[in-house]
Amino acid sequence: MNPELLISTRTRKTPFSSRVAACGAKAYTVYNHMLLPAVFLSLEEDYWHLCEAVQVWDVSCQRQIEITGKDSQKLVQLMTPRDLSQAEYGQCFYAPLCDENGGMINDPIIIKHSEDHWWLSIADTDVMLWAMGLATGFILDVQVSEVEIWPLAVQGPKAEELIKRVFGEEIRKIRFFHSRKMNYGGNDFLVARSGWSKQGGFEIYVNDAELGVQLWDELFSKGVDLNVRAGCPNLIERVESGLLSFGGDMGYDNTPFECGLDQYVSLEADIESLSIDALRTRPVKTRLMGLVMEKQVKLKDLRLMNDGKVIGMITSNTWSPKHSVHLAFAKCDIGSIADVQDLHVNSSTGEVPAIITKLPFNFESLGL
């Protein structure tokens, strides 16, 4: 029998928890001390539906760390090595947060509301405590809090059509990784063209629980002909898309360069960032790479082997029904990946050959 997840008041529910349960969630995980659905029908059935139709995700676990006050932009810039000096209102920035040694703390979406008002839509670590510590240590005039915002994601190729039916044609004007305030029930919700899939879609930052539940119901009532379903971030889709999970594929001991996030580090910029000096000099010891196996694999362990030596550890893996290969991410020793002779993983039935490649996967160049 599989272990059960016992839910208590310490594991927070969301305004949509009753709706998620009614839609038949079969499994949950805990993310930022909050419930996050993990499976509805099955991992593969959920995957195909996400790729073909439209899903509504309760991603309230993407907590919003709000930073306001005179020094808010200074604090946000201190936390990330990505240059935010040219950020405009409504822009969304994927940005690594790094400590004084260049180690990753989180990889949120940063949203600028104004010079004195920012949101960090965080992955699964307690960023608020770190931000409060920096604000105190650097004597900054800011207020740091976790605000009551419960994001809903609408993802899939039919997402824009569904969102348009609720918010109107204006929604089509929102560019990728931009947002704007949209009226719903007399209240303004921030709506961004973003989401943790590569199937297209939007995230709605719900700031009123009651209206949020009303919105959930309306999305379902207006999406019947679009085959709308409840969904959640999907392992198969995210691995195929090269989307990384903080705490699994990367962590405190990694720099952005070791995670393939080079483009989000502004090494040449003149910015006051806690990590920028360390990132300019810290050697890169590992690199997150992609692996491709030609048959479905049940891993015996997470080691990546080359000519009898361990050169890396697998962080995520899944069977890809679209490409009929087994895919994985692996944290590899950077000195070993250039000299691949006999690369394989250990499965329950023996050694399985693997091909190593850069991320994200380029399926066309791989002949898939």
C-alpha positions as a Python dict, from the first residue, in 0.01 Angstrom:
ca = {
    (1, 'M'): (0, 0, 0),
    (2, 'N'): (130, 347, -88),
    (3, 'P'): (189, 590, 200),
    (4, 'E'): (-74, 860, 247),
    (5, 'L'): (-21, 1232, 282),
    (6, 'L'): (-186, 1343, 605),
    (7, 'I'): (-330, 1691, 564),
    (8, 'S'): (-343, 1922, 864),
    (9, 'T'): (-376, 2297, 923),
    (10, 'R'): (4, 2314, 895),
    (11, 'T'): (-31, 2194, 535),
    (12, 'R'): (-238, 2477, 401),
    (13, 'K'): (-533, 2429, 172),
    (14, 'T'): (-625, 2687, -91),
    (15, 'P'): (-950, 2859, -189),
    (16, 'F'): (-975, 2600, -469),
    (17, 'S'): (-905, 2285, -265),
    (18, 'S'): (-1267, 2172, -262),
    (19, 'R'): (-1291, 2219, -640),
    (20, 'V'): (-964, 2031, -695),
    (21, 'A'): (-1088, 1740, -482),
    (22, 'A'): (-1422, 1736, -667),
    (23, 'C'): (-1230, 1712, -997),
    (24, 'G'): (-1071, 1389, -877),
    (25, 'A'): (-715, 1475, -774),
    (26, 'K'): (-543, 1141, -705),
    (27, 'A'): (-219, 1270, -557),
    (28, 'Y'): (-77, 1582, -396),
    (29, 'T'): (264, 1714, -307),
    (30, 'V'): (354, 1987, -57),
    (31, 'Y'): (502, 2305, -203),
    (32, 'N'): (572, 2614, 7),
    (33, 'H'): (379, 2448, 293),
    (34, 'M'): (70, 2431, 69),
    (35, 'L'): (-109, 2155, -120),
    (36, 'L'): (-29, 2118, -489),
    (37, 'P'): (-218, 1858, -696),
    (38, 'A'): (15, 1617, -877),
    (39, 'V'): (-208, 1374, -1072),
    (40, 'F'): (-572, 1366, -1183),
    (41, 'L'): (-640, 1080, -1430),
    (42, 'S'): (-285, 953, -1472),
    (43, 'L'): (50, 1115, -1549),
    (44, 'E'): (26, 1023, -1918),
    (45, 'E'): (-345, 1098, -1963),
    (46, 'D'): (-299, 1437, -1795),
    (47, 'Y'): (-2, 1500, -2025),
    (48, 'W'): (-188, 1432, -2349),
    (49, 'H'): (-483, 1643, -2239),
    (50, 'L'): (-251, 1935, -2151),
    (51, 'C'): (-89, 1912, -2496),
    (52, 'E'): (-421, 1896, -2681),
    (53, 'A'): (-682, 2100, -2491),
    (54, 'V'): (-685, 2331, -2187),
    (55, 'Q'): (-644, 2286, -1813),
    (56, 'V'): (-706, 2499, -1505),
    (57, 'W'): (-436, 2461, -1241),
    (58, 'D'): (-454, 2557, -875),
    (59, 'V'): (-102, 2691, -825),
    (60, 'S'): (-175, 2890, -510),
    (61, 'C'): (150, 2739, -380),
    (62, 'Q'): (333, 2993, -596),
    (63, 'R'): (341, 3228, -300),
    (64, 'Q'): (388, 3599, -365),
    (65, 'I'): (659, 3764, -159),
    (66, 'E'): (567, 4130, -170),
    (67, 'I'): (839, 4392, -126),
    (68, 'T'): (731, 4752, -90),
    (69, 'G'): (887, 5078, 24),
    (70, 'K'): (1151, 5327, -79),
    (71, 'D'): (1432, 5070, -107),
    (72, 'S'): (1226, 4787, -260),
    (73, 'Q'): (1400, 4790, -598),
    (74, 'K'): (1736, 4798, -423),
    (75, 'L'): (1648, 4489, -220),
    (76, 'V'): (1512, 4296, -519),
    (77, 'Q'): (1825, 4375, -721),
    (78, 'L'): (2042, 4273, -428),
    (79, 'M'): (1877, 3930, -437),
    (80, 'T'): (1934, 3852, -806),
    (81, 'P'): (2229, 3877, -1048),
    (82, 'R'): (1987, 3961, -1331),
    (83, 'D'): (1986, 4331, -1420),
    (84, 'L'): (1641, 4474, -1339),
    (85, 'S'): (1731, 4839, -1391),
    (86, 'Q'): (1526, 4864, -1712),
    (87, 'A'): (1225, 4672, -1582),
    (88, 'E'): (889, 4821, -1675),
    (89, 'Y'): (554, 4797, -1502),
    (90, 'G'): (382, 4468, -1573),
    (91, 'Q'): (692, 4287, -1695),
    (92, 'C'): (761, 3939, -1562),
    (93, 'F'): (1123, 3833, -1519),
    (94, 'Y'): (1245, 3479, -1466),
    (95, 'A'): (1543, 3537, -1238),
    (96, 'P'): (1774, 3328, -1020),
    (97, 'L'): (1808, 3446, -661),
    (98, 'C'): (2161, 3386, -533),
    (99, 'D'): (2352, 3422, -207),
    (100, 'E'): (2685, 3592, -148),
    (101, 'N'): (2870, 3281, -275),
    (102, 'G'): (2668, 3261, -597),
    (103, 'G'): (2461, 2965, -477),
    (104, 'M'): (2097, 2946, -584),
    (105, 'I'): (1828, 3035, -330),
    (106, 'N'): (1522, 3023, -559),
    (107, 'D'): (1417, 3089, -920),
    (108, 'P'): (1101, 3301, -909),
    (109, 'I'): (912, 3509, -1157),
    (110, 'I'): (971, 3871, -1051),
    (111, 'I'): (687, 4112, -1129),
    (112, 'K'): (730, 4487, -1112),
    (113, 'H'): (418, 4682, -1011),
    (114, 'S'): (601, 5010, -956),
    (115, 'E'): (938, 5138, -839),
    (116, 'D'): (825, 5078, -480),
    (117, 'H'): (619, 4762, -528),
    (118, 'W'): (742, 4418, -641),
    (119, 'W'): (624, 4057, -626),
    (120, 'L'): (844, 3750, -624),
    (121, 'S'): (636, 3451, -735),
    (122, 'I'): (854, 3190, -571),
    (123, 'A'): (950, 2826, -609),
    (124, 'D'): (968, 2595, -307),
    (125, 'T'): (1192, 2770, -50),
    (126, 'D'): (1131, 3023, 228),
    (127, 'V'): (1243, 3333, 41),
    (128, 'M'): (1057, 3570, 271),
    (129, 'L'): (1285, 3490, 565),
    (130, 'W'): (1596, 3553, 355),
    (131, 'A'): (1454, 3880, 219),
    (132, 'M'): (1370, 3998, 569),
    (133, 'G'): (1722, 3913, 685),
    (134, 'L'): (1880, 4108, 398),
    (135, 'A'): (1651, 4405, 463),
    (136, 'T'): (1755, 4411, 828),
    (137, 'G'): (2125, 4353, 762),
    (138, 'F'): (2149, 4622, 493),
    (139, 'I'): (1920, 4861, 685),
    (140, 'L'): (1676, 4902, 396),
    (141, 'D'): (1351, 5096, 409),
    (142, 'V'): (1120, 4816, 292),
    (143, 'Q'): (830, 4601, 404),
    (144, 'V'): (849, 4229, 324),
    (145, 'S'): (543, 4006, 348),
    (146, 'E'): (369, 3704, 197),
    (147, 'V'): (46, 3844, 58),
    (148, 'E'): (-282, 3659, 15),
    (149, 'I'): (-267, 3593, -357),
    (150, 'W'): (-377, 3259, -504),
    (151, 'P'): (-263, 3211, -864),
    (152, 'L'): (-467, 3009, -1111),
    (153, 'A'): (-293, 2890, -1426),
    (154, 'V'): (-482, 2823, -1749),
    (155, 'Q'): (-254, 2616, -1971),
    (156, 'G'): (-275, 2439, -2306),
    (157, 'P'): (-323, 2525, -2676),
    (158, 'K'): (-685, 2632, -2614),
    (159, 'A'): (-600, 2849, -2313),
    (160, 'E'): (-623, 3183, -2493),
    (161, 'E'): (-968, 3104, -2628),
    (162, 'L'): (-1093, 3014, -2281),
    (163, 'I'): (-940, 3320, -2114),
    (164, 'K'): (-1087, 3542, -2387),
    (165, 'R'): (-1436, 3411, -2311),
    (166, 'V'): (-1399, 3530, -1951),
    (167, 'F'): (-1194, 3849, -1982),
    (168, 'G'): (-1264, 3959, -2341),
    (169, 'E'): (-1056, 4027, -2652),
    (170, 'E'): (-821, 4257, -2459),
    (171, 'I'): (-646, 3946, -2331),
    (172, 'R'): (-490, 3887, -2674),
    (173, 'K'): (-283, 4204, -2635),
    (174, 'I'): (-85, 4067, -2341),
    (175, 'R'): (262, 3972, -2464),
    (176, 'F'): (463, 3677, -2336),
    (177, 'F'): (598, 3743, -1986),
    (178, 'H'): (395, 4061, -1957),
    (179, 'S'): (85, 4125, -1751),
    (180, 'R'): (-198, 4369, -1710),
    (181, 'K'): (-482, 4423, -1466),
    (182, 'M'): (-814, 4283, -1586),
    (183, 'N'): (-1150, 4350, -1422),
    (184, 'Y'): (-1343, 4055, -1288),
    (185, 'G'): (-1656, 4094, -1078),
    (186, 'G'): (-1569, 4456, -1001),
    (187, 'N'): (-1220, 4361, -886),
    (188, 'D'): (-883, 4382, -1063),
    (189, 'F'): (-685, 4060, -1111),
    (190, 'L'): (-334, 4071, -1254),
    (191, 'V'): (-326, 3843, -1560),
    (192, 'A'): (9, 3737, -1710),
    (193, 'R'): (91, 3538, -2022),
    (194, 'S'): (308, 3285, -1845),
    (195, 'G'): (296, 2944, -1676),
    (196, 'W'): (502, 2635, -1593),
    (197, 'S'): (447, 2460, -1925),
    (198, 'K'): (545, 2519, -2285),
    (199, 'Q'): (190, 2465, -2413),
    (200, 'G'): (95, 2832, -2386),
    (201, 'G'): (-133, 2997, -2137),
    (202, 'F'): (-190, 3250, -1863),
    (203, 'E'): (-160, 3293, -1488),
    (204, 'I'): (-428, 3484, -1301),
    (205, 'Y'): (-322, 3632, -969),
    (206, 'V'): (-641, 3600, -766),
    (207, 'N'): (-662, 3845, -473),
    (208, 'D'): (-1017, 3766, -357),
    (209, 'A'): (-1087, 3407, -251),
    (210, 'E'): (-1462, 3419, -310),
    (211, 'L'): (-1426, 3574, -655),
    (212, 'G'): (-1152, 3324, -729),
    (213, 'V'): (-1387, 3030, -675),
    (214, 'Q'): (-1644, 3206, -895),
    (215, 'L'): (-1374, 3243, -1163),
    (216, 'W'): (-1285, 2873, -1137),
    (217, 'D'): (-1648, 2778, -1194),
    (218, 'E'): (-1686, 3020, -1485),
    (219, 'L'): (-1375, 2887, -1657),
    (220, 'F'): (-1525, 2539, -1644),
    (221, 'S'): (-1874, 2646, -1752),
    (222, 'K'): (-1739, 2841, -2051),
    (223, 'G'): (-1487, 2575, -2152),
    (224, 'V'): (-1709, 2270, -2190),
    (225, 'D'): (-1672, 2261, -2569),
    (226, 'L'): (-1296, 2311, -2529),
    (227, 'N'): (-1276, 1997, -2312),
    (228, 'V'): (-1147, 2193, -2012),
    (229, 'R'): (-1027, 1991, -1714),
    (230, 'A'): (-851, 2048, -1386),
    (231, 'G'): (-479, 1988, -1418),
    (232, 'C'): (-143, 2053, -1260),
    (233, 'P'): (223, 2084, -1356),
    (234, 'N'): (308, 1763, -1542),
    (235, 'L'): (639, 1579, -1510),
    (236, 'I'): (639, 1451, -1870),
    (237, 'E'): (563, 1790, -2021),
    (238, 'R'): (811, 1982, -1809),
    (239, 'V'): (1099, 1741, -1876),
    (240, 'E'): (1028, 1744, -2251),
    (241, 'S'): (1023, 2124, -2232),
    (242, 'G'): (1342, 2151, -2025),
    (243, 'L'): (1170, 2324, -1732),
    (244, 'L'): (1367, 2291, -1410),
    (245, 'S'): (1236, 2227, -1060),
    (246, 'F'): (1413, 2403, -774),
    (247, 'G'): (1505, 2161, -498),
    (248, 'G'): (1523, 1873, -745),
    (249, 'D'): (1718, 1975, -1053),
    (250, 'M'): (1904, 2256, -877),
    (251, 'G'): (1966, 2370, -522),
    (252, 'Y'): (2169, 2580, -283),
    (253, 'D'): (2499, 2422, -392),
    (254, 'N'): (2454, 2519, -758),
    (255, 'T'): (2523, 2844, -938),
    (256, 'P'): (2298, 2959, -1224),
    (257, 'F'): (2575, 2864, -1469),
    (258, 'E'): (2567, 2505, -1347),
    (259, 'C'): (2191, 2496, -1415),
    (260, 'G'): (2210, 2635, -1768),
    (261, 'L'): (2070, 2972, -1661),
    (262, 'D'): (2358, 3175, -1803),
    (263, 'Q'): (2129, 3416, -1993),
    (264, 'Y'): (1968, 3530, -1667),
    (265, 'V'): (2296, 3648, -1512),
    (266, 'S'): (2411, 4000, -1605),
    (267, 'L'): (2784, 3958, -1544),
    (268, 'E'): (2881, 4281, -1722),
    (269, 'A'): (2611, 4502, -1570),
    (270, 'D'): (2689, 4768, -1311),
    (271, 'I'): (2443, 4647, -1049),
    (272, 'E'): (2442, 4610, -671),
    (273, 'S'): (2383, 4237, -645),
    (274, 'L'): (2481, 4022, -350),
    (275, 'S'): (2611, 3743, -574),
    (276, 'I'): (2756, 3914, -878),
    (277, 'D'): (3118, 3928, -762),
    (278, 'A'): (3120, 3562, -663),
    (279, 'L'): (2961, 3459, -993),
    (280, 'R'): (3232, 3640, -1185),
    (281, 'T'): (3503, 3424, -1026),
    (282, 'R'): (3346, 3101, -894),
    (283, 'P'): (3447, 2801, -1106),
    (284, 'V'): (3174, 2595, -1271),
    (285, 'K'): (3206, 2238, -1142),
    (286, 'T'): (2891, 2072, -1272),
    (287, 'R'): (2646, 2116, -1558),
    (288, 'L'): (2285, 2006, -1587),
    (289, 'M'): (2256, 1798, -1903),
    (290, 'G'): (1986, 1605, -2085),
    (291, 'L'): (1987, 1227, -2128),
    (292, 'V'): (1803, 1020, -2388),
    (293, 'M'): (1749, 642, -2359),
    (294, 'E'): (1589, 451, -2647),
    (295, 'K'): (1364, 237, -2427),
    (296, 'Q'): (1154, 288, -2115),
    (297, 'V'): (1370, 255, -1807),
    (298, 'K'): (1299, 167, -1446),
    (299, 'L'): (1604, 313, -1278),
    (300, 'K'): (1787, 99, -1022),
    (301, 'D'): (1971, 407, -896),
    (302, 'L'): (2034, 766, -1006),
    (303, 'R'): (2396, 730, -1115),
    (304, 'L'): (2512, 823, -1463),
    (305, 'M'): (2805, 602, -1558),
    (306, 'N'): (3082, 648, -1813),
    (307, 'D'): (3338, 374, -1867),
    (308, 'G'): (3278, 239, -1516),
    (309, 'K'): (3295, 577, -1341),
    (310, 'V'): (3017, 788, -1192),
    (311, 'I'): (3009, 1119, -1377),
    (312, 'G'): (2670, 1249, -1274),
    (313, 'M'): (2343, 1203, -1087),
    (314, 'I'): (1997, 1196, -1242),
    (315, 'T'): (1763, 1461, -1099),
    (316, 'S'): (1443, 1405, -1301),
    (317, 'N'): (1336, 1136, -1548),
    (318, 'T'): (1028, 1022, -1738),
    (319, 'W'): (908, 826, -2039),
    (320, 'S'): (812, 1053, -2329),
    (321, 'P'): (507, 906, -2505),
    (322, 'K'): (533, 1169, -2780),
    (323, 'H'): (890, 1083, -2877),
    (324, 'S'): (900, 718, -2757),
    (325, 'V'): (1222, 767, -2558),
    (326, 'H'): (1310, 791, -2191),
    (327, 'L'): (1430, 1139, -2095),
    (328, 'A'): (1625, 1260, -1794),
    (329, 'F'): (1811, 1555, -1649),
    (330, 'A'): (2148, 1477, -1492),
    (331, 'K'): (2383, 1689, -1283),
    (332, 'C'): (2720, 1604, -1440),
    (333, 'D'): (3084, 1663, -1357),
    (334, 'I'): (3189, 1924, -1611),
    (335, 'G'): (3532, 1770, -1659),
    (336, 'S'): (3386, 1435, -1762),
    (337, 'I'): (3109, 1514, -2009),
    (338, 'A'): (3345, 1599, -2296),
    (339, 'D'): (3497, 1251, -2295),
    (340, 'V'): (3200, 1015, -2321),
    (341, 'Q'): (3296, 656, -2410),
    (342, 'D'): (3046, 415, -2259),
    (343, 'L'): (2763, 624, -2117),
    (344, 'H'): (2484, 431, -1946),
    (345, 'V'): (2235, 426, -1659),
    (346, 'N'): (2157, 137, -1428),
    (347, 'S'): (1809, -9, -1471),
    (348, 'S'): (1629, -293, -1297),
    (349, 'T'): (1713, -511, -1599),
    (350, 'G'): (2076, -405, -1639),
    (351, 'E'): (2278, -130, -1803),
    (352, 'V'): (2098, 92, -2058),
    (353, 'P'): (2296, 311, -2304),
    (354, 'A'): (2229, 685, -2286),
    (355, 'I'): (2293, 980, -2515),
    (356, 'I'): (2396, 1307, -2350),
    (357, 'T'): (2278, 1640, -2489),
    (358, 'K'): (2234, 2004, -2400),
    (359, 'L'): (1912, 2136, -2248),
    (360, 'P'): (1647, 2209, -2351),
    (361, 'F'): (1615, 1900, -2568),
    (362, 'N'): (1634, 1963, -2943),
    (363, 'F'): (1426, 1670, -3062),
    (364, 'E'): (1473, 1755, -3429),
    (365, 'S'): (1853, 1741, -3406),
    (366, 'L'): (1822, 1419, -3206),
    (367, 'G'): (1620, 1271, -3491),
    (368, 'L'): (1307, 1230, -3279),
}
